[in-house]
Amino acid sequence: MTQEEGARAETAGTTSNGEPTDEVLLRAAAHGDHAAFTALVHRHRDRVYAICLRYFRDPTDAQDATQETFLALHRGAGTFTG
């Protein structure tokens, strides 16, 4: 896929590989779509955990912070306006 095709796909709500964008998933999650929220978690959990682990330098604290991050996202999804 060319860069131009990728840009068109993203504006249509999908990534270059045909997956829904984070924005589309967050909007769906804000309207109660649990599968969309689960997709967001699966898409980002490893990166969020890695950032938390670098910050806290303790796996247990990093797991707790990762969980809190996604709980905050879930609680705030309804206020998303992007």
N, C-alpha and C positions, 0 to 999 in steps of 0.2 A: 504494500500500500504506500502510495506517495505521501509526502508531508501534507499536500493540499487535501488529499482524500481523508487523511487522519483528522485534519482541522474541520472538515465538513462533517465527519462522523461525530466529533465531539459536540459541535453545535446542534446536532440532531439528538443528543442525549445518550450517545453511545461512545465508547472508546474505540480506538483503531482496531481492536480485536473483537468488536461487537458486544462487549460487556456494557451494561448501563454505567454512566458516569457516577461519581460520588454524589454529585448534586441531585441527580435523578433518584438515587437510592435514599438519600437523606429526606427528600420531599416525600417519598413513599413511606418511609419509616415514620415521619411526622404525622402521617395519616393512618398509622396503626399497622402498617405492613411489616410484620415480624420477620419475614424472609428477607426483606430489603435491609433491615437492621443487621440481621445475621450476616448477610453478604458484606456489609461494611466492616463488621468486626473481623471476619475472616480475611478480608483484603488488607486490613491495617494492623492487626494484632501483633504480628512479628516485629514490625518496625516500631510500634509504640513500646513494646516490651524492651526492645534493644535500646531505645532512648532512655527508658526508665532505668534499665540496668546500668547504663553508663553513668547516669546521674546518682543513683542510690548505691551502686556497687554491692548490692545484696540481692540475691534472687528472690527471696521472700518479699522484701520491700518493693522490688520491681514488679512482681506479680500483683501485689495489692494496688500499686499505683496504676498499673495497666487496667485492672478491673475498675478502679475509681474513674479513670478516664472515660471508659465506655459507659459507665453508669451516668456520668455527667452528660455525655453525648445523648444518651437515651432520654434523660430528663429534659434536655434543652432542644431536642429535635423539633418540637412543636413551635419553637420561636424562630426557626430558620426562615430567613426571608430572601436568601440569595437566589 
